[in-house]
Amino acid sequence: MTRLAVVTGGGTGIGKATAGMLAGEGFDVIIVGRRAEVLADAVKWIGPQATAVTADVSDPAQVPAVVEAVAGRAVDVLVNNAGAYISGDEGTLDGVAARWHANLDSNVLSAVLMTTALLPHLRRPGGKIILTSSIAAQRGGGGPYSAAKAALHGYGLDLATSLGAEGITANVISPGYVTDSEFFDGRMTPEGHQARVDASLVKRAGVPDDIAEAVRWLVGPGGGFVTGQIINVNGGTVLGR
Ligand SMILES: NC(=O)c1ccc[n+]([C@@H]2O[C@H](COP(=O)([O-])OP(=O)(O)OC[C@H]3O[C@@H](n4cnc5c(N)ncnc54)[C@H](OP(=O)(O)O)[C@@H]3O)[C@@H](O)[C@H]2O)c1
């Protein structure tokens, strides 16, 4: 029987590369995002095993659309990849609150709602949950984005602890600087790019496939005994911790 994966933020960048990798591994893949046209392009790129659900996964009213798309099948892999660095005016306490809520909603609540909604459908044993954090969680520099991604670490460890006995693994992938996505759109300069490359030990930026390859390992036979881990894929910019 064909295995099923759900990838949030699967229309662009890291999520799209991950969805493509999973389709190549033989999974049916449901990609989720807020822009229907972006998802439609990604489905064409991924191929016939992909379908799309247009939903904001940080909105409790929209997440059930993903459960409907699963249509009672067992979910083998859930990749909680949707997220964003959200800036804002922190000149007032209202501004601070709005920016923190936005970052926590985008990066934490999104994963919590999706995981909670799909939990009854995850394959037991064998289901795999992956959370997409960031190097910003481990070295700061992103304000509420750093804090939100760090919250995913605690959440991932808790999922691993509570679900291990049911045969479900949960791990966090923490990417370093990755190009070829929309993440830095309008925010990156040549100097900023170079500084990030120089800060890595391997002297290059990451690409979405670097992260997809880590997912391939985690969801394949090599990942069977791996749970409750923060897996750094960052070219050595931050050393293991
Ligand atoms: N690029 C990097 O250097 C880097 C480094 C560390 C961590 N990360 C993390 O890696 C993940 C993927 O980032 P990326 O680099 O591939 O950037 P990206 O191209 O901006 O991907 C983010 C994807 O998530 C979707 N998304 C965002 N919020 C959503 C929501 N509420 N509901 C549904 N979909 C949502 C976006 O599509 P819509 O806008 O259409 O919804 C988009 O397809 C993010 O969690 C990011 O924080 C990235």
The ligand as a MOL file (V3000), in Angstrom:
LIG
                    3D

  0  0  0     0  0            999 V3000
M  V30 BEGIN CTAB
M  V30 COUNTS 48 52 0 0 0
M  V30 BEGIN ATOM
M  V30 1 N 15.6240 29.3370 4.5430 0
M  V30 2 C 16.3140 29.3000 5.6620 0
M  V30 3 O 17.4670 29.7760 5.7390 0
M  V30 4 C 15.7320 28.6330 6.8830 0
M  V30 5 C 16.5960 28.4170 7.9790 0
M  V30 6 C 16.1170 27.8040 9.1120 0
M  V30 7 C 14.7960 27.4080 9.1750 0
M  V30 8 N 13.9730 27.6280 8.1140 0 CHG=1
M  V30 9 C 12.5850 27.1720 8.2530 0
M  V30 10 O 12.3020 26.2470 7.2370 0
M  V30 11 C 10.9090 26.2730 6.9410 0
M  V30 12 C 10.7240 26.4090 5.4380 0
M  V30 13 O 11.2780 27.6420 5.0450 0
M  V30 14 P 11.7950 27.9640 3.5660 0
M  V30 15 O 13.1950 28.4370 3.6980 0
M  V30 16 O 11.4820 26.8630 2.6220 0 CHG=-1
M  V30 17 O 10.9390 29.2810 3.2710 0
M  V30 18 P 9.5990 29.5200 2.4210 0
M  V30 19 O 9.8810 29.2990 0.9730 0
M  V30 20 O 9.1260 30.8700 2.8390 0
M  V30 21 O 8.6230 28.3820 2.9230 0
M  V30 22 C 7.6350 28.5440 3.8990 0
M  V30 23 C 6.3720 27.8690 3.3760 0
M  V30 24 O 5.4280 27.7820 4.4300 0
M  V30 25 C 4.1590 28.2090 3.9550 0
M  V30 26 N 3.4580 28.7660 5.0960 0
M  V30 27 C 3.9010 29.7600 5.8990 0
M  V30 28 N 2.9910 29.9900 6.8550 0
M  V30 29 C 1.9550 29.1270 6.6490 0
M  V30 30 C 0.7280 28.8970 7.2980 0
M  V30 31 N 0.3500 29.5970 8.3680 0
M  V30 32 N -0.1020 27.9470 6.8140 0
M  V30 33 C 0.2690 27.2190 5.7250 0
M  V30 34 N 1.4260 27.3890 5.0750 0
M  V30 35 C 2.2590 28.3360 5.5230 0
M  V30 36 C 4.4650 29.2220 2.8450 0
M  V30 37 O 3.4540 29.2610 1.8620 0
M  V30 38 P 2.2270 30.3130 1.9110 0
M  V30 39 O 2.8520 31.6570 2.1640 0
M  V30 40 O 1.5930 30.2020 0.5720 0
M  V30 41 O 1.3400 29.8490 3.0110 0
M  V30 42 C 5.7290 28.6290 2.2410 0
M  V30 43 O 5.4320 27.7050 1.2050 0
M  V30 44 C 10.3240 27.4220 7.7650 0
M  V30 45 O 9.7270 26.8900 8.9210 0
M  V30 46 C 11.5450 28.2490 8.1210 0
M  V30 47 O 11.3560 28.9640 9.3230 0
M  V30 48 C 14.4110 28.2280 6.9870 0
M  V30 END ATOM
M  V30 BEGIN BOND
M  V30 1 1 1 2
M  V30 2 2 2 3
M  V30 3 1 2 4
M  V30 4 1 4 5
M  V30 5 2 4 48
M  V30 6 2 5 6
M  V30 7 1 6 7
M  V30 8 2 7 8
M  V30 9 1 8 9
M  V30 10 1 8 48
M  V30 11 1 9 10
M  V30 12 1 9 46
M  V30 13 1 10 11
M  V30 14 1 11 12
M  V30 15 1 11 44
M  V30 16 1 12 13
M  V30 17 1 13 14
M  V30 18 2 14 15
M  V30 19 1 14 16
M  V30 20 1 14 17
M  V30 21 1 17 18
M  V30 22 2 18 19
M  V30 23 1 18 20
M  V30 24 1 18 21
M  V30 25 1 21 22
M  V30 26 1 22 23
M  V30 27 1 23 24
M  V30 28 1 23 42
M  V30 29 1 24 25
M  V30 30 1 25 26
M  V30 31 1 25 36
M  V30 32 1 26 27
M  V30 33 1 26 35
M  V30 34 2 27 28
M  V30 35 1 28 29
M  V30 36 1 29 30
M  V30 37 2 29 35
M  V30 38 1 30 31
M  V30 39 2 30 32
M  V30 40 1 32 33
M  V30 41 2 33 34
M  V30 42 1 34 35
M  V30 43 1 36 37
M  V30 44 1 36 42
M  V30 45 1 37 38
M  V30 46 2 38 39
M  V30 47 1 38 40
M  V30 48 1 38 41
M  V30 49 1 42 43
M  V30 50 1 44 45
M  V30 51 1 44 46
M  V30 52 1 46 47
M  V30 END BOND
M  V30 END CTAB
M  END
